[in-house]
Every structure is written in structure tokens, then in C-alpha cells.
């Protein structure tokens, strides 16, 4: 009886073991045939070659229909690793003028899972990119000698203008992070980098297609599968039309040669950016092809930082271009009216002194804007912040809220990457700085004239000018005017602006007109065009002052608003005003009047980098 029991137990153990083994085999078969993509890829790759067909990237035009960025063919060497065997490596390297060591390095990089997380020996992989037309011709003729290799045709960018690199951006090969983040990409693909190429990548890149080719038992291509019935046609990327006037952009970059700073020009009625100049700049064509990596590294190491877009990233003290904001706030808050006069004893004198240049005193708002009187706006700021029956902390909150509504202190939302927000200090900032709430207007008086802790981007300064030109509203500044045949909307049609009476903007605009006809902006006065302007000389603790200007024209029918910022260039009238006036004249008239050619020549040939403290290569 005991023996029969042991035999029964042994039978169950053996049966259970056999069942366990069978289950393991079944699971493995399921994994290989259903779950494991590699098995499927292996099977399919023996019979088919699936080639990606890359779409043409969208073209880029300027506001006048000029073609700015287009495509030209480029060639990459592709391979399916498992099909590469018994090739003449020496002959292959000689065809492409590379060494065997370089060939081995290319293979190692391709198989590196960190650099190429999607590597599989059964799927197409890229070995080399951007081979020359000559290399392509030689290799195509002898491609039959190298089984497993083929040439992938794609496009790279070509530029009609050596300008606007900061606006246009460029394209680069995707990183491992790009591949992980977006399933659209595979190693060797390209993506937008900087400018509109980056911010409008989804619209520009289009949709990939696929070509399915049949193989024979030896792996040779025998034609299209089902005569191409299963092929997927690529969809070209959408074309972009910019608000940028490329001739104005190019002219602005010429004016800013050998200078550090920015020019921003906006069409007030739409918010479209007409020119977005950063200086120094570079030719966008240098970031195309085999030399891209080398040239990019050179730009990164350049002490003048040409990759740093000062037009939207540079946060500067706005200087006296900030005074119109103060006048508007004081009027709206009832601190002043158009007739309110403040004294100027060569500056603001009230327990401390803020200097000013010589002019009539006392004076009301419009002449204060005309002469850029520091004292006037210091007195107005003091009377607002130290208003009886209020706390300075509460009054500063009101003051900042107006400025935020005007587009300061936060990103405006331009359709380019890496925009800076600038800086407008709040009550908490000062209470922390002074270690308590016991501070007054005099403690922070420099912010009244755009100095101290206040920082703004050239874009924000230009946007303020556009707001004054519109008499109280603005549209979010943007560089792209239209996307052709795309479901992506451009949402820049909503009016924005502070709750300040329109009549107050009219007063400020008149003061800016007076600055051009008989004040600090006389050099901006154009024949047959009524220009309004405001200078700024921004103090710089690290060297020579910055030269700043903002202006718009015509006075009663504004077509352009401009901000100019030239680092280490001295008074606003020295560089800011002439450059700004030349930009407005060029845009509105198409040419510079003969009597103003001497101004143009001086701006084109002048060099302020020598005063910047930065050494060029």
C-alpha cells in the first residue's frame, strides 16, 4: 500500500514537471511569434526592405513673398547590419576617402545603444550623412559591390539671404532624447533647432512615407511589393510666410555690424515683427552640411556670443525709454494731469539727488518727454508711491500691475524659443532687500527713470512703442504671418493692453513727437514723415553707457514701431536715434534720402565693440 502511494506521488511530480516544461515552450513560442518584434523584423527583412521616404520640409517666405529658405538634396549612407557581409572594406573606404579606423568608428557609434537607442541589426541604420554629390556618384556606380548598403536621399536647408539666423534657426540631427520624446523621429533624422525651425517644427517637418521593396533569396532588390500599392506617400511640410521683411532685416544687420545689441521693428496694427536683429549675428548657411558641428562649436566659444539672441533674450535697463510708461501711470492714477509742473534743478533734489541735463524748469509732461527730464518722473513716482493715506508697498503693487499689463516683467509670448521675461521688482523684493517694510519712493527712485532693478528686452521696448502708436493696445508680437495648408492656428489676433485712457496715450505720443521736432531725437526727423521718438541712455556699471531709442511713424497712421539697443555706445542720440531713424526711413520709403547718406555711412562703418570690454577672436 505504501509502495503504491509513492508511485502515485512520483507520477504526479513527473507529470507536473512535463507540464511546466511544455508551458515554458509555449510562452517562448508566443514571445517569439507575437510579442518579440525582433522575430517579426527578422522574418520581414528577409523578404522586404522598408525604406523611409522623407517629406520635403516646408519652405519659408518673407512678408513680400521672397523665398528665404528652401531645400536641396542631401545623401546619407544607410545599411541593414545583418545584410552586410564579406564586403571589400578597403574599396569602400577609398570610394568615400575615409580610413578604416574612421569606418570602424562609424560602426561603433551606430551600434552604441546610448547614442542610438533604436538600433537593430534588422532595420535600416545610418552610417554617414551629408556625403558630397561626387561621393554619391562614385558610390552609386559601385553599390552592387556592397550588399546591405543603400543611399537615402533627403533634403537640407539652403538660404537666399546671409541674414536672419536668429529668426530662422536651423536644423540638426536628432539626439537620443529627441527620439525618446517623440516617436516620429529615428536616429539620423533632423529636427528644427532655434528660431522658427524649432517653434514651428511640427508644421514644417511634414509626414514620412514608406516604400516597400521585395527581396529574392539572396537579398537582392527585385522591385516594389504589389507594384507600390502598399507604399505610403510622404506629405510635405507646410510653408511659412513670415512677417519679417528680409531686406529690412538684412539692412538692420548691416547697420549693427561691429556693434553689440539689437533692433526690433513691429507693425503696430498687427503685431507682426518686421525685423528682429541681434548683433553680432552669423550667416545661417554655416550651420548646414558636414561643417555644421565645427561651426556651431566656434559660435558657442565666441566671446561675443552670436548665438545669444539679444533682441528677445537680452534683459537691459530700459533707461529713459521707460519714461512714457511712468507718464501714463501717473495720469491714470491722478497723480498728475497734462498741466502739472515739476521743478528740475539740474536734477531731482529731495533728500538725495538724481542728475539731469540743462533745460527749462518747471515743466509739464509733454516738454518733460521732449527733453527727457529725469526730475519730472522722479517727482511723479514719489508722489504716487508716498501718497498720503497709503502704504508704499500697496502703491508699488499698483505700479507694477500697470507695467505688467504694458508687457513688462513677463514674457510677451513671441513665437520663438528662449524669450526672456525681463524684471520688474515688487514690494516683496524691496522688503527683502531693505530687510523690512520701511522703505519709500526715495529708496528706489532710480526705477522711475528705467534704471536700478528694472530690466526689459528690446522686444518689450518695441512693443511699448507699438502700444503708444496704437494709442493704448497691442497684439502679441510674432514673426510668422501665415502657415499654408495647416491645421495649426496662429493665435495672435487678440488685442492686449493696460486699462489706461486712450487720451493719455495721445498726450504721450505728442510728447514723443516734440522730442523729434525740438528735443533729444532731432536726428530722427524725416522729410515728409512725422516721426515720434524717445531716447534712452542706460547707465552701465561695467563700462560705457548703452545707447537706446524707441520710435514710431507716421505719427497719425503708424506703420512701424522700432526699438534700438546698442551696448556701450553712449548717449541715445549717438547711435540709437540714427539707427532707428534709418530703419524707419528704409521701411517707409525704400531708400535713404541723399541728405541723410552721411548718417547711414557713419552707422555702417562705426565700431562700438572696442568700447564693450569684450575682445573679438
C-alpha positions as CSV (number, residue, x, y, z in Angstrom):
1,X,0.0,0.0,0.0
2,X,2.8,2.3,0.9
3,X,4.6,1.4,-2.3
4,X,1.6,2.3,-4.4
5,X,1.3,5.6,-2.7
6,X,5.0,6.5,-3.5
7,X,4.5,5.5,-7.1
8,X,1.4,7.7,-7.4
9,X,3.2,10.7,-5.9
10,X,6.1,10.2,-8.3
11,X,3.7,10.1,-11.3
12,X,2.2,13.5,-10.3
13,X,5.7,15.0,-9.8
14,X,6.8,13.8,-13.3
15,X,3.5,15.0,-14.9
16,X,3.8,18.4,-13.2
17,X,7.4,18.8,-14.4
18,X,6.4,17.9,-18.0
19,X,3.5,20.3,-17.9
20,X,5.9,23.1,-16.6
21,X,8.3,22.4,-19.5
22,X,5.5,22.5,-22.0
23,X,4.3,25.8,-20.6
24,X,7.8,27.3,-20.9
25,X,8.0,26.3,-24.6
26,X,4.5,27.7,-25.3
27,X,5.4,31.0,-23.6
28,X,8.6,31.2,-25.5
29,X,6.9,30.5,-28.8
30,X,4.3,33.1,-28.1
31,X,7.0,35.6,-27.2
32,X,9.0,34.9,-30.4
33,X,6.0,34.9,-32.8
34,X,3.7,37.6,-31.2
35,X,5.4,39.7,-28.6
36,X,9.0,39.8,-29.8
37,X,9.2,42.5,-32.5
38,X,12.7,41.3,-33.4
39,X,11.4,37.9,-34.7
40,X,8.9,39.7,-36.8
41,X,11.6,42.1,-38.1
42,X,13.9,39.3,-38.9
43,X,11.2,37.5,-40.9
44,X,10.1,40.6,-42.8
45,X,13.6,41.8,-43.5
46,X,14.3,38.6,-45.4
47,X,11.5,39.2,-47.8
48,X,11.1,43.0,-47.8
49,X,13.1,46.2,-47.5
50,X,11.1,49.1,-46.0
51,X,12.7,52.4,-47.0
52,X,11.6,55.6,-45.3
53,X,10.7,58.3,-47.8
54,X,11.3,61.7,-46.2
55,X,9.0,64.6,-47.0
56,X,10.2,67.9,-48.3
57,X,10.5,70.4,-45.4
58,X,8.2,73.4,-45.7
59,X,9.6,76.5,-47.4
60,X,9.9,79.8,-45.7
61,X,8.9,83.2,-47.4
62,X,9.1,86.7,-46.1
63,X,6.2,89.1,-45.9
64,X,6.7,90.2,-49.5
65,X,6.7,86.7,-51.0
66,X,10.5,86.5,-51.3
67,X,11.8,82.9,-50.9
68,X,14.1,82.9,-47.8
69,X,14.7,79.2,-47.0
70,X,14.4,76.3,-49.5
71,X,15.6,72.7,-49.8
72,X,18.4,71.0,-51.7
73,X,19.1,67.3,-52.0
74,X,21.4,65.5,-49.5
75,X,22.6,62.0,-49.4
76,X,23.1,59.6,-46.4
77,X,24.6,56.2,-46.5
78,X,22.3,53.6,-44.9
79,X,22.7,49.9,-44.2
80,X,20.9,46.9,-42.7
81,X,23.6,45.5,-40.5
82,X,22.6,41.8,-40.8
83,X,22.9,42.0,-44.6
84,X,26.4,43.4,-44.5
85,X,28.9,40.6,-45.0
86,X,32.1,39.9,-47.0
87,X,32.5,43.4,-48.4
88,X,35.8,44.9,-49.6
89,X,36.2,47.4,-46.7
90,X,39.3,48.9,-48.4
91,X,37.5,49.7,-51.6
92,X,34.5,51.1,-49.7
93,X,36.8,53.4,-47.7
94,X,38.7,54.5,-50.8
95,X,35.5,55.4,-52.5
96,X,34.5,57.7,-49.6
97,X,38.0,59.0,-48.9
98,X,38.0,57.7,-45.3
99,X,40.3,55.5,-43.3
100,X,39.5,52.0,-42.0
101,X,39.7,53.4,-38.5
102,X,37.1,56.0,-39.3
103,X,34.9,53.3,-40.8
104,X,35.1,51.3,-37.6
105,X,34.4,54.3,-35.5
106,X,31.2,55.0,-37.6
107,X,30.1,51.4,-37.0
108,X,30.8,51.6,-33.2
109,X,28.8,54.9,-33.0
110,X,25.9,53.4,-34.9
111,X,25.7,50.4,-32.6
112,X,26.1,52.4,-29.4
113,X,22.8,52.0,-27.6
114,X,23.3,55.3,-25.7
115,X,23.7,57.3,-28.9
116,X,21.3,55.1,-31.0
117,X,18.7,53.7,-28.7
118,X,16.7,52.3,-31.6
119,X,19.5,50.2,-33.0
120,X,18.5,46.8,-34.5
121,X,20.6,44.7,-36.9
122,X,17.4,44.0,-38.9
123,X,16.3,47.6,-39.6
124,X,17.9,50.4,-41.7
125,X,20.6,52.3,-39.8
126,X,22.5,55.4,-40.9
127,X,26.3,55.1,-41.2
128,X,27.2,58.5,-42.8
129,X,25.3,61.7,-43.5
130,X,25.8,64.6,-45.9
131,X,28.1,62.8,-48.4
132,X,29.0,65.0,-51.3
133,X,27.5,64.8,-54.8
134,X,30.8,63.4,-56.0
135,X,30.9,60.7,-53.3
136,X,27.3,59.9,-54.1
137,X,28.1,59.4,-57.8
138,X,31.1,57.1,-57.2
139,X,29.3,55.0,-54.6
140,X,26.0,54.7,-56.6
141,X,28.0,53.3,-59.5
142,X,29.6,50.5,-57.4
143,X,26.8,50.0,-54.8
144,X,26.3,46.4,-56.1
145,X,29.7,45.5,-54.6
146,X,28.5,46.3,-51.0
147,X,25.4,44.2,-50.1
148,X,23.3,45.6,-47.3
149,X,24.2,49.3,-48.2
150,X,21.9,51.8,-49.9
151,X,21.7,55.6,-50.3
152,X,18.9,57.5,-48.7
153,X,18.0,60.8,-50.3
154,X,16.8,63.6,-48.1
155,X,16.9,67.4,-48.1
156,X,18.9,70.0,-46.3
157,X,18.3,73.8,-46.0
158,X,19.6,76.4,-48.3
159,X,19.3,80.2,-47.6
160,X,18.8,83.0,-50.1
161,X,20.0,85.7,-47.6
162,X,23.0,85.7,-45.3
163,X,20.8,87.2,-42.6
164,X,18.1,86.4,-40.0
165,X,19.8,83.4,-38.5
166,X,18.3,84.1,-35.1
167,X,14.8,84.3,-36.6
168,X,15.1,81.3,-39.0
169,X,17.0,78.9,-36.8
170,X,18.5,75.8,-38.4
171,X,18.1,72.0,-38.4
172,X,20.2,69.5,-36.7
173,X,20.4,65.7,-36.3
174,X,18.1,64.5,-33.6
175,X,19.6,63.5,-30.2
176,X,18.7,60.3,-28.2
177,X,16.5,62.5,-26.0
178,X,14.6,63.7,-29.1
179,X,14.0,60.1,-30.2
180,X,12.7,59.1,-26.8
181,X,10.4,62.2,-26.6
182,X,8.8,61.9,-30.0
183,X,8.1,58.6,-31.8
184,X,8.2,60.5,-35.1
185,X,12.0,60.5,-35.0
186,X,14.6,57.8,-35.7
187,X,18.3,58.1,-35.4
188,X,19.7,60.1,-38.3
189,X,16.5,62.2,-38.7
190,X,16.6,66.0,-38.5
191,X,14.7,68.5,-36.3
192,X,14.4,72.3,-36.0
193,X,16.9,74.0,-33.8
194,X,16.4,77.6,-32.7
195,X,14.2,80.1,-34.5
196,X,11.0,79.3,-36.4
197,X,12.6,76.0,-37.4
198,X,12.2,74.9,-33.8
199,X,9.0,76.6,-32.8
200,X,7.1,75.5,-36.0
201,X,8.8,72.1,-36.3
202,X,5.6,70.2,-36.4
203,X,4.2,72.2,-39.3
204,X,7.5,72.3,-41.2
205,X,8.6,68.6,-41.0
206,X,5.6,67.1,-42.8
207,X,4.8,63.3,-42.6
208,X,7.1,60.5,-43.6
209,X,6.2,58.0,-46.3
210,X,7.4,54.4,-46.8
211,X,8.5,52.4,-49.9
212,X,8.3,48.6,-49.6
213,X,10.7,46.7,-51.8
214,X,10.9,42.9,-52.4
215,X,14.0,40.8,-52.0
216,X,14.9,37.5,-53.5
217,X,16.5,34.6,-51.6
218,X,19.9,36.2,-51.9
219,X,18.6,39.5,-50.5
220,X,18.7,41.4,-53.9
221,X,16.0,44.0,-54.6
222,X,13.5,42.7,-57.1
223,X,11.2,45.7,-57.4
224,X,8.2,47.2,-55.5
225,X,5.9,45.0,-53.5
226,X,2.5,44.8,-55.2
227,X,3.7,47.4,-57.7
228,X,3.8,50.0,-54.9
229,X,0.1,49.5,-53.8
230,X,1.2,49.3,-50.2
231,X,3.6,52.3,-50.3
232,X,2.8,55.3,-48.2
233,X,3.4,58.7,-49.9
234,X,5.1,61.3,-47.8
235,X,3.3,64.6,-47.0
236,X,5.4,67.7,-47.5
237,X,5.7,70.2,-44.6
238,X,3.7,73.4,-44.6
239,X,5.2,76.6,-46.0
240,X,5.6,79.5,-43.6
241,X,5.2,83.2,-44.5
242,X,7.0,85.5,-42.1
243,X,6.0,89.0,-41.0
244,X,9.7,89.7,-41.5
245,X,10.8,92.0,-44.3
246,X,14.1,90.2,-45.2
247,X,15.6,93.3,-47.0
248,X,14.9,95.3,-43.8
249,X,16.3,92.5,-41.7
250,X,19.5,92.4,-43.8
251,X,19.8,96.2,-43.7
252,X,19.4,96.2,-39.9
253,X,22.2,93.6,-39.6
254,X,24.4,95.8,-41.8
255,X,23.8,98.8,-39.5
256,X,24.7,96.7,-36.5
257,X,28.0,95.3,-37.8
258,X,30.8,95.8,-35.3
259,X,28.2,96.6,-32.6
260,X,26.6,94.6,-29.8
261,X,22.9,95.0,-29.3
262,X,19.6,94.6,-31.1
263,X,16.9,96.2,-33.3
264,X,13.3,95.2,-33.2
265,X,10.7,96.6,-35.6
266,X,7.0,95.8,-35.3
267,X,3.9,96.6,-37.4
268,X,1.7,98.1,-34.8
269,X,-1.6,97.3,-36.5
270,X,-0.9,93.5,-36.5
271,X,1.9,92.8,-34.1
272,X,3.9,91.3,-36.9
273,X,7.7,91.7,-36.4
274,X,9.2,93.4,-39.4
275,X,12.9,92.9,-38.3
276,X,14.5,91.2,-35.4
277,X,18.1,91.9,-35.4
278,X,20.7,90.7,-32.8
279,X,24.3,91.7,-33.0
280,X,26.7,90.1,-33.6
281,X,25.0,87.6,-35.9
282,X,26.1,84.9,-38.4
283,X,25.3,83.5,-41.8
284,X,22.7,80.7,-41.3
285,X,24.4,78.8,-44.2
286,X,27.4,77.9,-42.0
287,X,25.2,75.5,-39.9
288,X,24.4,73.3,-42.9
289,X,26.3,70.2,-44.0
290,X,29.4,68.4,-42.7
291,X,30.9,71.5,-41.2
292,X,27.9,72.2,-39.0
293,X,29.4,70.7,-35.8
294,X,32.7,72.6,-36.2
295,X,31.0,75.9,-37.0
296,X,28.5,75.5,-34.2
297,X,31.3,74.9,-31.7
298,X,33.0,78.0,-32.9
299,X,29.9,80.1,-32.4
300,X,29.5,78.7,-28.8
301,X,33.0,79.6,-27.9
302,X,32.9,83.1,-29.4
303,X,33.1,85.6,-26.6
304,X,30.7,87.9,-28.4
305,X,28.0,85.2,-28.1
306,X,26.4,85.4,-31.6
307,X,24.0,82.5,-30.6
308,X,22.6,84.7,-27.8
309,X,19.6,86.5,-29.3
310,X,19.8,89.9,-27.6
311,X,16.5,91.0,-29.2
312,X,14.4,88.7,-27.1
313,X,16.8,87.3,-24.6
314,X,18.8,90.4,-23.6
315,X,17.5,91.9,-20.3
316,X,18.7,95.5,-20.1
317,X,17.9,98.6,-18.1
318,X,15.5,100.5,-20.5
319,X,16.7,103.9,-19.4
320,X,14.6,106.9,-20.5
321,X,12.5,104.8,-22.9
322,X,10.8,103.8,-19.7
323,X,9.5,107.3,-19.0
324,X,6.4,107.1,-21.2
325,X,5.2,104.2,-19.0
326,X,5.6,106.5,-16.0
327,X,3.7,109.3,-17.5
328,X,0.8,107.0,-18.5
329,X,0.6,105.5,-15.0
330,X,0.7,108.9,-13.2
331,X,-2.0,110.3,-15.5
332,X,-4.3,107.3,-14.9
333,X,-3.7,107.3,-11.2
334,X,-4.5,111.1,-11.0
335,X,-1.0,111.9,-9.7
336,X,-0.6,114.4,-12.5
337,X,-2.6,116.0,-15.3
338,X,-1.2,117.4,-18.5
339,X,-0.6,120.8,-16.8
340,X,1.1,119.5,-13.7
341,X,4.6,121.0,-13.5
342,X,7.6,119.8,-11.5
343,X,10.9,121.6,-10.9
344,X,14.2,120.5,-12.2
345,X,17.3,122.0,-10.5
346,X,19.7,120.2,-12.9
347,X,18.0,117.1,-11.5
348,X,15.7,115.7,-8.8
349,X,16.7,117.1,-5.4
350,X,14.8,115.8,-2.4
351,X,17.0,114.4,0.3
352,X,19.0,112.8,-2.5
353,X,20.0,113.9,-6.0
354,X,19.3,112.4,-9.4
355,X,21.1,114.4,-12.0
356,X,19.7,115.8,-15.3
357,X,20.9,117.9,-18.2
358,X,20.0,121.6,-18.6
359,X,16.6,122.6,-19.9
360,X,13.7,124.9,-18.8
361,X,12.1,124.4,-15.4
362,X,9.5,123.9,-14.1
363,X,7.8,122.0,-16.9
364,X,4.7,119.8,-17.6
365,X,4.5,116.2,-19.0
366,X,4.9,116.8,-22.8
367,X,8.0,119.0,-22.5
368,X,9.3,116.6,-19.9
369,X,9.2,113.8,-22.5
370,X,10.6,116.2,-25.1
371,X,13.6,117.0,-23.0
372,X,13.8,113.6,-21.2
373,X,13.7,115.3,-17.8
374,X,14.7,112.9,-15.0
375,X,13.4,115.1,-12.2
376,X,9.8,115.2,-13.6
377,X,9.4,111.5,-13.5
378,X,11.2,111.1,-10.1
379,X,8.7,113.7,-8.6
380,X,5.8,111.8,-10.1
381,X,7.0,108.5,-8.8
382,X,7.5,109.9,-5.3
383,X,4.0,111.4,-5.3
384,X,2.5,108.1,-6.3
385,X,4.4,105.7,-4.0
386,X,4.4,108.1,-1.0
387,X,0.8,109.2,-1.4
388,X,-0.7,110.2,1.9
389,X,-3.0,107.6,3.4
390,X,-1.4,104.7,1.6
391,X,1.5,102.4,2.1
392,X,4.4,102.3,-0.4
393,X,4.1,98.6,-0.6
394,X,0.5,98.8,-1.8
395,X,1.2,101.6,-4.2
396,X,4.1,99.7,-5.8
397,X,1.8,96.8,-6.4
398,X,-0.5,99.1,-8.4
399,X,2.6,100.5,-10.3
400,X,3.8,97.0,-11.2
401,X,0.4,95.8,-12.3
402,X,0.2,98.6,-14.9
403,X,3.7,97.7,-16.2
404,X,2.8,94.0,-16.5
405,X,-0.3,95.0,-18.5
406,X,2.0,97.0,-20.7
407,X,4.1,93.9,-21.4
408,X,6.9,94.3,-18.9
409,X,8.1,91.8,-16.3
410,X,6.8,88.6,-18.1
411,X,7.3,87.0,-21.5
412,X,5.2,88.6,-24.2
413,X,4.7,85.2,-25.9
414,X,6.6,85.7,-29.1
415,X,6.6,82.6,-31.3
416,X,10.4,82.0,-30.8
417,X,12.1,79.9,-28.2
418,X,14.0,81.3,-25.2
419,X,12.3,84.6,-24.7
420,X,13.4,86.4,-21.5
421,X,10.8,88.0,-19.2
422,X,12.9,90.9,-18.1
423,X,12.4,92.1,-14.5
424,X,10.0,94.5,-12.7
425,X,10.6,94.5,-8.9
426,X,7.7,94.0,-6.5
427,X,7.2,95.0,-2.9
428,X,8.4,91.7,-1.5
429,X,11.7,92.2,-3.4
430,X,12.3,95.5,-1.8
431,X,11.2,94.5,1.7
432,X,13.7,91.6,1.4
433,X,16.4,93.9,0.1
434,X,15.9,96.5,2.8
435,X,15.3,93.8,5.5
436,X,11.9,95.1,6.3
437,X,9.0,97.2,5.0
438,X,10.5,100.6,6.0
439,X,11.3,101.9,2.5
440,X,9.9,104.8,0.5
441,X,10.0,106.2,-3.0
442,X,13.4,107.7,-2.5
443,X,14.8,104.3,-1.6
444,X,14.0,103.0,-5.1
445,X,13.8,106.3,-7.0
446,X,16.0,105.1,-9.9
447,X,13.3,102.8,-11.2
448,X,11.2,105.9,-12.1
449,X,13.7,106.6,-15.0
450,X,14.3,103.0,-16.1
451,X,17.4,102.3,-14.0
452,X,18.0,100.4,-10.9
453,X,16.4,96.9,-10.8
454,X,14.2,97.4,-13.9
455,X,15.1,95.2,-16.8
456,X,13.5,94.9,-20.2
457,X,14.1,93.2,-23.5
458,X,14.4,95.2,-26.8
459,X,11.2,93.3,-27.8
460,X,9.4,94.7,-24.8
461,X,10.6,98.2,-25.5
462,X,9.5,98.0,-29.2
463,X,6.1,96.6,-28.0
464,X,5.6,99.6,-25.7
465,X,6.3,101.8,-28.7
466,X,3.7,99.9,-30.7
467,X,1.2,100.3,-27.9
468,X,1.7,104.1,-27.9
469,X,1.4,104.1,-31.7
470,X,-1.9,102.3,-31.4
471,X,-3.0,104.7,-28.6
472,X,-3.4,102.0,-26.0
473,X,-3.3,98.4,-27.2
474,X,-1.0,95.9,-28.8
475,X,-1.1,92.4,-30.4
476,X,1.4,89.8,-29.2
477,X,4.5,90.3,-31.3
478,X,5.1,87.4,-33.7
479,X,7.3,86.5,-36.6
480,X,5.1,84.1,-38.5
481,X,2.3,85.6,-40.5
482,X,0.8,82.5,-42.1
483,X,1.1,78.7,-42.2
484,X,-0.1,77.3,-45.5
485,X,-2.4,74.3,-45.6
486,X,-2.0,73.6,-41.9
487,X,-4.4,72.9,-39.0
488,X,-2.1,74.8,-36.7
489,X,-3.6,78.1,-35.8
490,X,-1.7,81.3,-35.3
491,X,-3.4,82.9,-32.4
492,X,-2.1,86.5,-32.3
493,X,-5.2,88.5,-33.2
494,X,-6.4,89.3,-29.6
495,X,-5.9,92.9,-28.5
496,X,-4.0,93.4,-25.3
497,X,-3.2,96.4,-23.2
498,X,-3.5,98.2,-19.9
499,X,-6.6,99.9,-18.6
500,X,-5.4,103.4,-19.3
501,X,-7.4,106.1,-21.0
502,X,-6.8,106.5,-24.7
503,X,-6.4,110.3,-24.4
504,X,-3.4,109.8,-22.1
505,X,-1.6,107.8,-24.9
506,X,-2.3,110.7,-27.2
507,X,-0.6,113.1,-24.8
508,X,2.5,110.8,-24.6
509,X,2.6,110.4,-28.4
510,X,2.6,114.2,-28.8
511,X,5.4,114.5,-26.3
512,X,7.4,111.9,-28.3
513,X,6.7,113.9,-31.5
514,X,8.0,117.0,-29.7
515,X,11.2,115.1,-28.9
516,X,11.8,114.6,-32.6
517,X,10.9,118.1,-33.7
518,X,12.8,120.0,-31.0
519,X,14.1,117.7,-28.3
520,X,16.5,114.8,-27.8
521,X,15.6,112.9,-31.0
522,X,16.2,115.6,-33.6
523,X,18.3,113.3,-35.8
524,X,15.2,111.1,-36.3
525,X,13.3,113.9,-38.1
526,X,12.5,112.8,-41.6
527,X,11.3,114.8,-44.5
528,X,7.6,114.1,-45.3
529,X,7.3,111.6,-42.5
530,X,6.2,112.6,-38.9
531,X,8.3,110.5,-36.6
532,X,7.7,110.2,-32.8
533,X,10.6,109.1,-30.6
534,X,12.2,108.7,-27.2
535,X,15.8,108.4,-26.4
536,X,17.4,106.5,-23.6
537,X,20.9,106.5,-22.1
538,X,21.1,103.4,-19.9
539,X,23.7,103.6,-17.2
540,X,26.1,100.6,-17.2
541,X,28.2,99.9,-14.1
542,X,30.5,97.7,-16.2
543,X,31.6,100.3,-18.8
544,X,30.3,102.9,-21.2
545,X,26.5,103.6,-21.1
546,X,24.1,101.9,-23.5
547,X,22.5,103.9,-26.3
548,X,18.7,103.3,-26.6
549,X,15.9,104.6,-28.8
550,X,12.3,103.8,-29.5
551,X,10.1,105.5,-32.1
552,X,7.2,105.1,-34.5
553,X,6.0,106.6,-37.7
554,X,3.9,108.1,-39.2
555,X,2.5,110.0,-36.2
556,X,-1.2,109.7,-37.1
557,X,-1.1,106.5,-39.2
558,X,1.7,104.3,-37.6
559,X,3.2,101.6,-39.9
560,X,6.3,100.8,-37.9
561,X,7.5,100.9,-34.3
562,X,11.2,100.5,-33.6
563,X,13.5,99.8,-30.6
564,X,17.2,100.0,-30.9
565,X,19.7,99.0,-28.2
566,X,23.4,99.4,-28.7
567,X,25.6,98.3,-25.8
568,X,28.5,100.5,-24.6
569,X,27.7,103.2,-27.2
570,X,27.0,106.3,-25.0
571,X,24.1,108.7,-25.4
572,X,20.8,107.5,-27.0
573,X,21.2,110.2,-29.7
574,X,24.6,108.9,-30.7
575,X,23.7,105.5,-32.1
576,X,20.1,104.6,-31.1
577,X,18.4,107.5,-32.8
578,X,20.3,107.4,-36.1
579,X,19.9,103.7,-36.5
580,X,16.2,103.7,-35.5
581,X,15.5,106.6,-38.0
582,X,17.4,104.8,-40.8
583,X,15.3,101.6,-40.2
584,X,12.0,103.6,-40.3
585,X,13.1,105.5,-43.4
586,X,14.2,102.4,-45.2
587,X,11.0,100.6,-44.5
588,X,8.6,103.5,-45.3
589,X,10.5,105.0,-48.3
590,X,12.6,102.1,-49.6
591,X,15.7,104.2,-49.6
592,X,17.7,106.7,-47.6
593,X,17.5,110.4,-48.7
594,X,20.7,111.8,-50.1
595,X,20.9,114.5,-47.4
596,X,21.0,111.6,-44.8
597,X,23.5,109.4,-46.5
598,X,26.3,110.7,-44.2
599,X,24.3,109.3,-41.2
600,X,23.9,106.0,-42.9
601,X,27.6,105.8,-43.8
602,X,28.6,106.6,-40.2
603,X,26.4,103.9,-38.8
604,X,27.6,101.3,-41.3
605,X,31.2,101.9,-40.6
606,X,31.3,102.7,-36.9
607,X,32.6,100.2,-34.4
608,X,31.4,100.2,-30.7
609,X,32.8,96.7,-29.8
610,X,36.1,98.4,-29.0
611,X,34.3,100.1,-26.0
612,X,32.5,96.9,-24.9
613,X,35.3,95.4,-23.0
614,X,34.9,92.1,-25.0
615,X,37.7,91.0,-27.2
616,X,37.0,89.5,-30.6
617,X,38.8,86.4,-31.9
